[in-house]
Amino acid sequence: MSTKKQNKIIETKEGVLRVEWADKHNPRLRRVDQRQFDKYLLSGHITEEQHQAANWYYRLATAALATPHVQSQMGKLRVGTGNPTISNKQAEARIVLGKAEKHVEKVVSILGVQVIRNVVIYDESMREQSRNHGIARDKSMILFREGLDALDPIMAKFSY
């Protein structure tokens, strides 16, 4: 019998959850149907390794402050007068994000980088890819898978 704990999927009417282990004795639940790449994992369009690469890329973009933010519609936007400051972690994440995208561009194509960016960061579906960017859905999915496969071997090398 294996001593490795399995990540079990739990489906509820509110959503799909996965049991993950924070450490040896502490399980936690993570919602796994919120973003497009989560839905592609559940429907079998991408593998678990590709999903991990998409999560890594999303966390990297979040750390680099490259993800879109919801803005309030409650009046005028206030712009600060000081110079924007950037932390060392944000700067390092931006450098790693650039290197990761250059690697995907070299292995796949610039179009592969755009598909990964649009699906993972901007949460666009393959339908939106074909409508907004003129890419066929099946070609978009192939580029998405190839791009995630290209990210997989460099995740450990560029951990931040």
C-alpha positions as CSV (number, residue, x, y, z in Angstrom):
1,M,0.0,0.0,0.0
2,S,1.3,3.4,-1.0
3,T,2.1,5.9,1.8
4,K,1.7,8.8,-0.6
5,K,-1.6,10.7,0.1
6,Q,-3.9,11.0,-2.9
7,N,-5.4,14.3,-4.0
8,K,-9.1,13.5,-4.0
9,I,-11.6,15.5,-6.1
10,I,-14.9,16.4,-4.4
11,E,-17.8,17.6,-6.5
12,T,-20.5,19.7,-4.8
13,K,-23.3,21.8,-6.1
14,E,-21.2,24.9,-5.2
15,G,-18.1,23.8,-7.1
16,V,-15.3,21.2,-7.5
17,L,-12.8,21.0,-4.7
18,R,-9.5,19.0,-4.4
19,V,-8.0,17.8,-1.1
20,E,-4.4,18.9,-0.9
21,W,-2.0,18.3,1.9
22,A,-0.3,21.4,3.5
23,D,2.0,19.1,5.4
24,K,1.9,15.4,6.6
25,H,-1.1,15.8,8.8
26,N,-3.0,18.9,7.6
27,P,-5.3,18.5,4.6
28,R,-6.9,21.6,3.0
29,L,-9.5,22.1,0.2
30,R,-8.7,24.1,-2.9
31,R,-11.4,25.1,-5.4
32,V,-10.4,23.8,-8.8
33,D,-13.1,25.1,-11.1
34,Q,-12.7,28.9,-11.0
35,R,-10.4,29.7,-13.9
36,Q,-10.4,28.5,-17.5
37,F,-7.3,26.3,-17.1
38,D,-9.0,24.6,-14.1
39,K,-12.0,23.8,-16.3
40,Y,-9.7,22.4,-19.0
41,L,-8.1,20.1,-16.4
42,L,-11.5,18.8,-15.2
43,S,-12.7,18.3,-18.8
44,G,-9.5,16.4,-19.7
45,H,-8.2,18.9,-22.2
46,I,-4.9,19.3,-20.3
47,T,-2.9,17.0,-18.0
48,E,-2.1,17.5,-14.3
49,E,1.4,18.5,-15.2
50,Q,0.2,21.1,-17.6
51,H,-2.2,22.4,-15.0
52,Q,0.7,22.7,-12.5
53,A,2.6,24.7,-15.1
54,A,-0.4,27.0,-15.7
55,N,-0.7,27.5,-11.9
56,W,3.0,28.3,-11.7
57,Y,2.7,30.8,-14.5
58,Y,-0.4,32.4,-12.9
59,R,1.3,32.8,-9.5
60,L,4.4,34.3,-11.2
61,A,2.2,36.8,-13.1
62,T,0.4,37.7,-9.8
63,A,3.7,38.2,-8.0
64,A,4.8,40.4,-10.9
65,L,1.6,42.4,-10.7
66,A,0.8,41.5,-14.3
67,T,-2.7,40.4,-13.7
68,P,-5.7,42.6,-14.3
69,H,-7.3,44.2,-11.3
70,V,-11.0,45.1,-10.8
71,Q,-11.5,48.8,-10.6
72,S,-14.3,50.5,-8.8
73,Q,-16.9,52.6,-10.7
74,M,-17.4,54.8,-7.6
75,G,-16.1,58.1,-8.9
76,K,-12.9,59.6,-10.2
77,L,-9.7,57.6,-10.1
78,R,-7.1,59.1,-7.8
79,V,-3.5,59.1,-9.1
80,G,-0.7,59.2,-6.6
81,T,1.9,61.9,-6.9
82,G,4.8,59.8,-5.7
83,N,6.9,57.5,-7.8
84,P,5.6,54.0,-7.9
85,T,7.8,51.6,-5.9
86,I,8.4,48.0,-6.8
87,S,9.6,45.4,-4.3
88,N,12.5,43.0,-4.9
89,K,10.0,40.1,-5.2
90,Q,8.0,41.9,-7.9
91,A,11.1,42.8,-9.8
92,E,12.4,39.2,-9.6
93,A,9.0,37.8,-10.7
94,R,8.9,40.2,-13.7
95,I,12.4,39.0,-14.8
96,V,11.4,35.3,-14.4
97,L,8.1,36.0,-16.2
98,G,10.1,37.5,-19.1
99,K,12.5,34.6,-19.2
100,A,9.6,32.1,-19.1
101,E,7.8,33.8,-22.0
102,K,11.1,34.0,-24.1
103,H,11.5,30.3,-23.5
104,V,8.0,29.5,-24.7
105,E,8.5,31.8,-27.7
106,K,11.7,29.9,-28.6
107,V,10.2,26.5,-28.2
108,V,6.6,27.1,-29.5
109,S,6.0,30.5,-31.0
110,I,5.0,34.1,-30.1
111,L,1.4,33.0,-30.7
112,G,1.9,30.3,-28.1
113,V,3.0,33.0,-25.6
114,Q,-0.1,35.0,-26.4
115,V,-2.4,32.1,-26.0
116,I,-0.9,31.2,-22.6
117,R,-1.1,34.8,-21.5
118,N,-4.7,35.2,-22.6
119,V,-6.0,32.0,-21.1
120,V,-4.0,31.9,-17.8
121,I,-3.7,35.6,-16.9
122,Y,-6.7,37.2,-18.6
123,D,-8.9,34.0,-18.2
124,E,-10.1,33.9,-21.8
125,S,-11.7,30.8,-23.2
126,M,-10.7,29.2,-26.5
127,R,-13.9,30.6,-28.0
128,E,-12.7,34.1,-27.1
129,Q,-9.3,33.3,-28.6
130,S,-10.9,32.5,-31.9
131,R,-13.3,35.4,-31.8
132,N,-10.9,38.1,-30.6
133,H,-7.6,36.9,-32.1
134,G,-8.6,34.9,-35.2
135,I,-7.1,31.6,-34.0
136,A,-9.1,28.4,-34.5
137,R,-10.1,26.7,-31.3
138,D,-8.3,23.5,-31.9
139,K,-5.1,25.3,-32.9
140,S,-5.4,27.5,-29.8
141,M,-5.7,24.4,-27.6
142,I,-2.7,22.8,-29.3
143,L,-0.7,26.0,-28.7
144,F,-1.8,26.1,-25.1
145,R,-0.8,22.5,-24.4
146,E,2.6,23.0,-26.2
147,G,3.3,26.2,-24.3
148,L,2.5,24.6,-20.9
149,D,4.7,21.6,-21.9
150,A,7.5,24.1,-22.6
151,L,7.0,25.7,-19.2
152,D,7.0,22.4,-17.3
153,P,10.8,21.7,-17.4
154,I,11.8,25.3,-16.5
155,M,9.6,25.8,-13.5
156,A,12.2,24.4,-11.0
157,K,15.0,26.3,-12.7
158,F,13.2,29.6,-12.4
159,S,11.6,29.3,-9.1
160,Y,11.3,32.7,-7.4
